[in-house]
Amino acid sequence: MDDVLIPIVVCGILFLGLPWLVFHYITKWKTSAKLTGGDEKLLDELYDAARRMDDRLCSIERIMTAENPNWKQQCLPETSARQRLLSGED
């Protein structure tokens, strides 16, 4: 009896169980690779937040430029100091 049962179980596992398992996980992998509605909503919110921050930064730069036109040069380190930092000298 065992001589007949073991090959039937092994064939069932090889020809039914294993392909089912492979196709099951392939289907799961393909469906999880797509963006969900929640993901798209989150991306839209992040894009809107980034756009608002960019608008605010532009407004701040305009105000700073109106008050002091040379503010960007004052914020940057001088050229020789910048070159020393890039070359690794202290």
N, CA, C and O atoms as a Tinker XYZ file with bonds, in Angstrom:
   360  protein
     1  N      0.822000   -1.191000    0.000000    73     2
     2  CA     0.000000    0.000000    0.000000    64     1     3
     3  C      0.869000    1.259000    0.000000    63     2     4     5
     4  O      0.589000    2.222000   -0.715000    81     3
     5  N      1.933000    1.235000    0.819000    73     3     6
     6  CA     2.825000    2.390000    0.871000    64     5     7
     7  C      3.561000    2.591000   -0.445000    63     6     8     9
     8  O      3.902000    3.716000   -0.810000    81     7
     9  N      3.804000    1.500000   -1.151000    73     7    10
    10  CA     4.508000    1.606000   -2.428000    64     9    11
    11  C      3.681000    2.360000   -3.463000    63    10    12    13
    12  O      4.245000    2.960000   -4.378000    81    11
    13  N      2.373000    2.344000   -3.340000    73    11    14
    14  CA     1.493000    3.027000   -4.287000    64    13    15
    15  C      1.173000    4.438000   -3.810000    63    14    16    17
    16  O      1.062000    5.352000   -4.627000    81    15
    17  N      1.023000    4.632000   -2.512000    73    15    18
    18  CA     0.602000    5.918000   -1.950000    64    17    19
    19  C      1.689000    6.991000   -2.051000    63    18    20    21
    20  O      1.389000    8.140000   -2.373000    81    19
    21  N      2.916000    6.638000   -1.786000    73    19    22
    22  CA     4.010000    7.619000   -1.803000    64    21    23
    23  C      4.214000    8.221000   -3.200000    63    22    24    25
    24  O      4.328000    9.442000   -3.300000    81    23
    25  N      4.264000    7.438000   -4.277000    73    23    26
    26  CA     4.415000    8.060000   -5.603000    64    25    27
    27  C      3.228000    8.936000   -6.000000    63    26    28    29
    28  O      3.412000    9.941000   -6.687000    81    27
    29  N      2.021000    8.577000   -5.584000    73    27    30
    30  CA     0.854000    9.408000   -5.889000    64    29    31
    31  C      0.951000   10.739000   -5.169000    63    30    32    33
    32  O      0.682000   11.781000   -5.766000    81    31
    33  N      1.330000   10.728000   -3.900000    73    31    34
    34  CA     1.482000   11.976000   -3.135000    64    33    35
    35  C      2.595000   12.830000   -3.726000    63    34    36    37
    36  O      2.429000   14.040000   -3.879000    81    35
    37  N      3.722000   12.219000   -4.059000    73    35    38
    38  CA     4.851000   12.962000   -4.638000    64    37    39
    39  C      4.449000   13.576000   -5.976000    63    38    40    41
    40  O      4.759000   14.740000   -6.230000    81    39
    41  N      3.770000   12.825000   -6.832000    73    39    42
    42  CA     3.317000   13.369000   -8.123000    64    41    43
    43  C      2.308000   14.492000   -7.925000    63    42    44    45
    44  O      2.335000   15.488000   -8.647000    81    43
    45  N      1.430000   14.338000   -6.963000    73    43    46
    46  CA     0.465000   15.398000   -6.662000    64    45    47
    47  C      1.139000   16.675000   -6.209000    63    46    48    49
    48  O      0.767000   17.772000   -6.625000    81    47
    49  N      2.126000   16.521000   -5.361000    73    47    50
    50  CA     2.860000   17.700000   -4.888000    64    49    51
    51  C      3.628000   18.340000   -6.032000    63    50    52    53
    52  O      3.614000   19.563000   -6.176000    81    51
    53  N      4.297000   17.534000   -6.845000    73    51    54
    54  CA     5.107000   18.087000   -7.934000    64    53    55
    55  C      4.270000   18.737000   -9.030000    63    54    56    57
    56  O      4.608000   19.816000   -9.516000    81    55
    57  N      3.184000   18.085000   -9.416000    73    55    58
    58  CA     2.424000   18.565000  -10.574000    64    57    59
    59  C      1.224000   19.434000  -10.226000    63    58    60    61
    60  O      0.674000   20.091000  -11.110000    81    59
    61  N      0.806000   19.457000   -8.981000    73    59    62
    62  CA    -0.314000   20.306000   -8.577000    64    61    63
    63  C      0.106000   21.364000   -7.553000    63    62    64    65
    64  O     -0.152000   22.554000   -7.734000    81    63
    65  N      0.752000   20.917000   -6.481000    73    63    66
    66  CA     1.094000   21.828000   -5.389000    64    65    67
    67  C      2.151000   22.853000   -5.741000    63    66    68    69
    68  O      1.983000   24.041000   -5.467000    81    67
    69  N      3.222000   22.411000   -6.337000    73    67    70
    70  CA     4.325000   23.317000   -6.667000    64    69    71
    71  C      3.927000   24.378000   -7.700000    63    70    72    73
    72  O      4.205000   25.557000   -7.484000    81    71
    73  N      3.283000   23.998000   -8.819000    73    71    74
    74  CA     2.845000   25.047000   -9.759000    64    73    75
    75  C      1.831000   26.009000   -9.141000    63    74    76    77
    76  O      1.870000   27.209000   -9.412000    81    75
    77  N      0.928000   25.490000   -8.315000    73    75    78
    78  CA    -0.043000   26.371000   -7.661000    64    77    79
    79  C      0.672000   27.376000   -6.781000    63    78    80    81
    80  O      0.336000   28.561000   -6.790000    81    79
    81  N      1.651000   26.916000   -6.025000    73    79    82
    82  CA     2.403000   27.806000   -5.141000    64    81    83
    83  C      3.156000   28.866000   -5.938000    63    82    84    85
    84  O      3.154000   30.037000   -5.560000    81    83
    85  N      3.795000   28.475000   -7.028000    73    83    86
    86  CA     4.542000   29.427000   -7.864000    64    85    87
    87  C      3.596000   30.454000   -8.474000    63    86    88    89
    88  O      3.865000   31.653000   -8.403000    81    87
    89  N      2.502000   30.012000   -9.066000    73    87    90
    90  CA     1.562000   30.948000   -9.686000    64    89    91
    91  C      0.870000   31.839000   -8.656000    63    90    92    93
    92  O      0.554000   32.993000   -8.943000    81    91
    93  N      0.635000   31.307000   -7.465000    73    91    94
    94  CA     0.039000   32.120000   -6.404000    64    93    95
    95  C      0.941000   33.305000   -6.066000    63    94    96    97
    96  O      0.470000   34.439000   -5.986000    81    95
    97  N      2.224000   33.049000   -5.870000    73    95    98
    98  CA     3.139000   34.132000   -5.505000    64    97    99
    99  C      3.462000   35.052000   -6.676000    63    98   100   101
   100  O      3.748000   36.231000   -6.467000    81    99
   101  N      3.421000   34.543000   -7.897000    73    99   102
   102  CA     3.585000   35.418000   -9.061000    64   101   103
   103  C      2.423000   36.402000   -9.132000    63   102   104   105
   104  O      2.628000   37.585000   -9.402000    81   103
   105  N      1.214000   35.925000   -8.892000    73   103   106
   106  CA     0.034000   36.799000   -8.896000    64   105   107
   107  C      0.132000   37.832000   -7.783000    63   106   108   109
   108  O     -0.162000   39.006000   -8.009000    81   107
   109  N      0.539000   37.421000   -6.584000    73   107   110
   110  CA     0.713000   38.369000   -5.473000    64   109   111
   111  C      1.761000   39.422000   -5.820000    63   110   112   113
   112  O      1.580000   40.600000   -5.514000    81   111
   113  N      2.857000   39.005000   -6.459000    73   111   114
   114  CA     3.940000   39.924000   -6.810000    64   113   115
   115  C      3.461000   40.946000   -7.830000    63   114   116   117
   116  O      3.786000   42.127000   -7.719000    81   115
   117  N      2.692000   40.508000   -8.821000    73   115   118
   118  CA     2.216000   41.428000   -9.854000    64   117   119
   119  C      1.210000   42.421000   -9.306000    63   118   120   121
   120  O      1.214000   43.580000   -9.721000    81   119
   121  N      0.355000   42.010000   -8.396000    73   119   122
   122  CA    -0.638000   42.947000   -7.857000    64   121   123
   123  C     -0.012000   43.913000   -6.868000    63   122   124   125
   124  O     -0.487000   45.041000   -6.743000    81   123
   125  N      1.031000   43.516000   -6.163000    73   123   126
   126  CA     1.649000   44.416000   -5.194000    64   125   127
   127  C      2.561000   45.437000   -5.853000    63   126   128   129
   128  O      2.940000   46.414000   -5.208000    81   127
   129  N      2.923000   45.246000   -7.110000    73   127   130
   130  CA     3.827000   46.174000   -7.794000    64   129   131
   131  C      3.106000   47.436000   -8.256000    63   130   132   133
   132  O      3.755000   48.392000   -8.680000    81   131
   133  N      1.793000   47.455000   -8.182000    73   131   134
   134  CA     1.035000   48.614000   -8.641000    64   133   135
   135  C      0.824000   49.598000   -7.508000    63   134   136   137
   136  O      0.809000   49.218000   -6.338000    81   135
   137  N      0.661000   50.870000   -7.861000    73   135   138
   138  CA     0.341000   51.888000   -6.871000    64   137   139
   139  C     -1.127000   51.771000   -6.503000    63   138   140   141
   140  O     -1.990000   51.620000   -7.368000    81   139
   141  N     -1.394000   51.842000   -5.228000    73   139   142
   142  CA    -2.778000   51.815000   -4.777000    64   141   143
   143  C     -3.338000   53.230000   -4.792000    63   142   144   145
   144  O     -2.602000   54.195000   -4.999000    81   143
   145  N     -4.622000   53.347000   -4.575000    73   143   146
   146  CA    -5.248000   54.665000   -4.518000    64   145   147
   147  C     -4.681000   55.506000   -3.384000    63   146   148   149
   148  O     -4.513000   56.717000   -3.523000    81   147
   149  N     -4.387000   54.858000   -2.259000    73   147   150
   150  CA    -3.786000   55.565000   -1.125000    64   149   151
   151  C     -2.396000   56.081000   -1.452000    63   150   152   153
   152  O     -2.021000   57.181000   -1.046000    81   151
   153  N     -1.625000   55.273000   -2.198000    73   151   154
   154  CA    -0.284000   55.702000   -2.604000    64   153   155
   155  C     -0.354000   56.919000   -3.520000    63   154   156   157
   156  O      0.421000   57.862000   -3.364000    81   155
   157  N     -1.282000   56.897000   -4.475000    73   155   158
   158  CA    -1.422000   58.031000   -5.389000    64   157   159
   159  C     -1.867000   59.285000   -4.648000    63   158   160   161
   160  O     -1.407000   60.386000   -4.952000    81   159
   161  N     -2.755000   59.121000   -3.683000    73   159   162
   162  CA    -3.218000   60.273000   -2.889000    64   161   163
   163  C     -2.055000   60.851000   -2.081000    63   162   164   165
   164  O     -1.902000   62.069000   -2.002000    81   163
   165  N     -1.240000   59.986000   -1.485000    73   163   166
   166  CA    -0.078000   60.438000   -0.719000    64   165   167
   167  C      0.918000   61.169000   -1.613000    63   166   168   169
   168  O      1.462000   62.197000   -1.212000    81   167
   169  N      1.164000   60.656000   -2.816000    73   167   170
   170  CA     2.069000   61.327000   -3.746000    64   169   171
   171  C      1.538000   62.702000   -4.139000    63   170   172   173
   172  O      2.307000   63.659000   -4.231000    81   171
   173  N      0.239000   62.809000   -4.368000    73   171   174
   174  CA    -0.358000   64.108000   -4.696000    64   173   175
   175  C     -0.204000   65.089000   -3.543000    63   174   176   177
   176  O      0.111000   66.260000   -3.758000    81   175
   177  N     -0.426000   64.611000   -2.308000    73   175   178
   178  CA    -0.273000   65.486000   -1.140000    64   177   179
   179  C      1.173000   65.941000   -0.983000    63   178   180   181
   180  O      1.430000   67.107000   -0.682000    81   179
   181  N      2.117000   65.024000   -1.187000    73   179   182
   182  CA     3.530000   65.390000   -1.081000    64   181   183
   183  C      3.931000   66.386000   -2.167000    63   182   184   185
   184  O      4.711000   67.303000   -1.910000    81   183
   185  N      3.406000   66.212000   -3.374000    73   183   186
   186  CA     3.704000   67.146000   -4.456000    64   185   187
   187  C      3.152000   68.528000   -4.127000    63   186   188   189
   188  O      3.831000   69.532000   -4.341000    81   187
   189  N      1.928000   68.590000   -3.610000    73   187   190
   190  CA     1.343000   69.881000   -3.233000    64   189   191
   191  C      2.144000   70.548000   -2.116000    63   190   192   193
   192  O      2.368000   71.758000   -2.151000    81   191
   193  N      2.573000   69.768000   -1.130000    73   191   194
   194  CA     3.371000   70.322000   -0.032000    64   193   195
   195  C      4.704000   70.857000   -0.552000    63   194   196   197
   196  O      5.146000   71.925000   -0.129000    81   195
   197  N      5.340000   70.136000   -1.452000    73   195   198
   198  CA     6.620000   70.586000   -2.018000    64   197   199
   199  C      6.423000   71.861000   -2.839000    63   198   200   201
   200  O      7.252000   72.769000   -2.782000    81   199
   201  N      5.335000   71.931000   -3.598000    73   199   202
   202  CA     5.066000   73.128000   -4.390000    64   201   203
   203  C      4.816000   74.332000   -3.479000    63   202   204   205
   204  O      5.298000   75.429000   -3.762000    81   203
   205  N      4.065000   74.137000   -2.387000    73   203   206
   206  CA     3.813000   75.242000   -1.450000    64   205   207
   207  C      5.109000   75.705000   -0.786000    63   206   208   209
   208  O      5.330000   76.905000   -0.621000    81   207
   209  N      5.964000   74.754000   -0.407000    73   207   210
   210  CA     7.248000   75.132000    0.202000    64   209   211
   211  C      8.122000   75.885000   -0.790000    63   210   212   213
   212  O      8.813000   76.830000   -0.408000    81   211
   213  N      8.102000   75.487000   -2.046000    73   211   214
   214  CA     8.871000   76.186000   -3.070000    64   213   215
   215  C      8.343000   77.610000   -3.243000    63   214   216   217
   216  O      9.128000   78.548000   -3.380000    81   215
   217  N      7.023000   77.778000   -3.239000    73   215   218
   218  CA     6.438000   79.121000   -3.335000    64   217   219
   219  C      6.846000   79.981000   -2.144000    63   218   220   221
   220  O      7.166000   81.158000   -2.304000    81   219
   221  N      6.833000   79.393000   -0.952000    73   219   222
   222  CA     7.230000   80.143000    0.246000    64   221   223
   223  C      8.698000   80.547000    0.175000    63   222   224   225
   224  O      9.058000   81.668000    0.536000    81   223
   225  N      9.537000   79.636000   -0.288000    73   223   226
   226  CA    10.965000   79.951000   -0.403000    64   225   227
   227  C     11.194000   81.082000   -1.405000    63   226   228   229
   228  O     12.010000   81.973000   -1.169000    81   227
   229  N     10.468000   81.040000   -2.522000    73   227   230
   230  CA    10.594000   82.124000   -3.506000    64   229   231
   231  C     10.151000   83.454000   -2.909000    63   230   232   233
   232  O     10.765000   84.488000   -3.172000    81   231
   233  N      9.096000   83.434000   -2.112000    73   231   234
   234  CA     8.627000   84.658000   -1.458000    64   233   235
   235  C      9.673000   85.191000   -0.485000    63   234   236   237
   236  O      9.926000   86.395000   -0.442000    81   235
   237  N     10.274000   84.309000    0.287000    73   235   238
   238  CA    11.309000   84.727000    1.237000    64   237   239
   239  C     12.508000   85.299000    0.490000    63   238   240   241
   240  O     13.071000   86.311000    0.907000    81   239
   241  N     12.904000   84.664000   -0.606000    73   239   242
   242  CA    14.032000   85.181000   -1.382000    64   241   243
   243  C     13.706000   86.547000   -1.974000    63   242   244   245
   244  O     14.572000   87.421000   -2.017000    81   243
   245  N     12.486000   86.741000   -2.426000    73   243   246
   246  CA    12.097000   88.058000   -2.956000    64   245   247
   247  C     12.159000   89.132000   -1.876000    63   246   248   249
   248  O     12.635000   90.240000   -2.122000    81   247
   249  N     11.675000   88.801000   -0.675000    73   247   250
   250  CA    11.707000   89.760000    0.430000    64   249   251
   251  C     13.151000   90.073000    0.808000    63   250   252   253
   252  O     13.512000   91.232000    1.015000    81   251
   253  N     13.981000   89.019000    0.895000    73   251   254
   254  CA    15.386000   89.236000    1.252000    64   253   255
   255  C     16.092000   90.091000    0.198000    63   254   256   257
   256  O     16.883000   90.968000    0.546000    81   255
   257  N     15.817000   89.847000   -1.075000    73   255   258
   258  CA    16.445000   90.615000   -2.141000    64   257   259
   259  C     15.982000   92.060000   -2.115000    63   258   260   261
   260  O     16.769000   92.959000   -2.414000    81   259
   261  N     14.733000   92.306000   -1.768000    73   259   262
   262  CA    14.229000   93.680000   -1.682000    64   261   263
   263  C     14.906000   94.430000   -0.544000    63   262   264   265
   264  O     15.197000   95.620000   -0.671000    81   263
   265  N     15.160000   93.740000    0.572000    73   263   266
   266  CA    15.798000   94.393000    1.719000    64   265   267
   267  C     17.302000   94.543000    1.523000    63   266   268   269
   268  O     17.869000   95.569000    1.899000    81   267
   269  N     17.952000   93.548000    0.947000    73   267   270
   270  CA    19.402000   93.586000    0.771000    64   269   271
   271  C     19.742000   92.825000   -0.510000    63   270   272   273
   272  O     19.756000   91.594000   -0.497000    81   271
   273  N     20.014000   93.519000   -1.608000    73   271   274
   274  CA    20.268000   92.839000   -2.888000    64   273   275
   275  C     21.489000   91.916000   -2.877000    63   274   276   277
   276  O     21.569000   91.018000   -3.716000    81   275
   277  N     22.422000   92.099000   -1.977000    73   275   278
   278  CA    23.649000   91.287000   -1.947000    64   277   279
   279  C     23.604000   90.192000   -0.882000    63   278   280   281
   280  O     24.654000   89.704000   -0.465000    81   279
   281  N     22.452000   89.811000   -0.450000    73   279   282
   282  CA    22.369000   88.835000    0.641000    64   281   283
   283  C     22.908000   87.462000    0.246000    63   282   284   285
   284  O     23.425000   86.743000    1.101000    81   283
   285  N     22.800000   87.082000   -1.022000    73   283   286
   286  CA    23.301000   85.763000   -1.435000    64   285   287
   287  C     24.824000   85.695000   -1.339000    63   286   288   289
   288  O     25.371000   84.681000   -0.906000    81   287
   289  N     25.504000   86.752000   -1.733000    73   287   290
   290  CA    26.966000   86.768000   -1.650000    64   289   291
   291  C     27.426000   86.777000   -0.195000    63   290   292   293
   292  O     28.477000   86.221000    0.123000    81   291
   293  N     26.655000   87.399000    0.687000    73   291   294
   294  CA    27.030000   87.435000    2.097000    64   293   295
   295  C     26.851000   86.061000    2.748000    63   294   296   297
   296  O     27.552000   85.735000    3.706000    81   295
   297  N     25.934000   85.271000    2.243000    73   295   298
   298  CA    25.695000   83.937000    2.811000    64   297   299
   299  C     26.722000   82.918000    2.338000    63   298   300   301
   300  O     26.997000   81.946000    3.041000    81   299
   301  N     27.288000   83.126000    1.164000    73   299   302
   302  CA    28.250000   82.180000    0.614000    64   301   303
   303  C     29.627000   82.424000    1.208000    63   302   304   305
   304  O     30.008000   83.574000    1.424000    81   303
   305  N     30.389000   81.351000    1.480000    73   303   306
   306  CA    31.764000   81.574000    1.941000    64   305   307
   307  C     32.588000   82.169000    0.806000    63   306   308   309
   308  O     32.268000   81.989000   -0.369000    81   307
   309  N     33.637000   82.870000    1.167000    73   307   310
   310  CA    34.462000   83.485000    0.133000    64   309   311
   311  C     35.110000   82.419000   -0.735000    63   310   312   313
   312  O     35.217000   81.262000   -0.326000    81   311
   313  N     35.536000   82.794000   -1.912000    73   311   314
   314  CA    36.011000   81.843000   -2.912000    64   313   315
   315  C     37.216000   81.054000   -2.415000    63   314   316   317
   316  O     37.269000   79.840000   -2.609000    81   315
   317  N     38.175000   81.704000   -1.786000    73   315   318
   318  CA    39.367000   80.989000   -1.329000    64   317   319
   319  C     39.027000   79.991000   -0.224000    63   318   320   321
   320  O     39.589000   78.896000   -0.183000    81   319
   321  N     38.116000   80.361000    0.668000    73   319   322
   322  CA    37.712000   79.440000    1.726000    64   321   323
   323  C     36.978000   78.238000    1.131000    63   322   324   325
   324  O     37.157000   77.113000    1.596000    81   323
   325  N     36.162000   78.466000    0.117000    73   323   326
   326  CA    35.431000   77.380000   -0.537000    64   325   327
   327  C     36.412000   76.432000   -1.227000    63   326   328   329
   328  O     36.235000   75.215000   -1.181000    81   327
   329  N     37.456000   76.990000   -1.872000    73   327   330
   330  CA    38.438000   76.150000   -2.550000    64   329   331
   331  C     39.236000   75.329000   -1.543000    63   330   332   333
   332  O     39.570000   74.177000   -1.817000    81   331
   333  N     39.547000   75.908000   -0.376000    73   331   334
   334  CA    40.267000   75.163000    0.656000    64   333   335
   335  C     39.412000   73.998000    1.158000    63   334   336   337
   336  O     39.926000   72.905000    1.397000    81   335
   337  N     38.099000   74.236000    1.319000    73   335   338
   338  CA    37.233000   73.166000    1.776000    64   337   339
   339  C     37.162000   72.039000    0.756000    63   338   340   341
   340  O     37.162000   70.864000    1.121000    81   339
   341  N     37.102000   72.395000   -0.515000    73   339   342
   342  CA    37.027000   71.374000   -1.561000    64   341   343
   343  C     38.316000   70.575000   -1.687000    63   342   344   345
   344  O     38.285000   69.379000   -1.979000    81   343
   345  N     39.454000   71.238000   -1.465000    73   343   346
   346  CA    40.746000   70.544000   -1.606000    64   345   347
   347  C     41.114000   69.769000   -0.341000    63   346   348   349
   348  O     42.035000   68.952000   -0.371000    81   347
   349  N     40.413000   70.008000    0.771000    73   347   350
   350  CA    40.688000   69.283000    2.012000    64   349   351
   351  C     41.718000   69.955000    2.886000    63   350   352   353
   352  O     42.138000   69.376000    3.887000    81   351
   353  N     42.141000   71.161000    2.544000    73   351   354
   354  CA    43.114000   71.889000    3.356000    64   353   355
   355  C     42.380000   72.602000    4.481000    63   354   356   357
   356  O     41.230000   73.012000    4.323000    81   355
   357  N     43.046000   72.744000    5.604000    73   355   358
   358  CA    42.464000   73.507000    6.738000    64   357   359
   359  C     43.365000   74.628000    7.153000    63   358   360
   360  O     43.041000   75.368000    8.082000    81   359
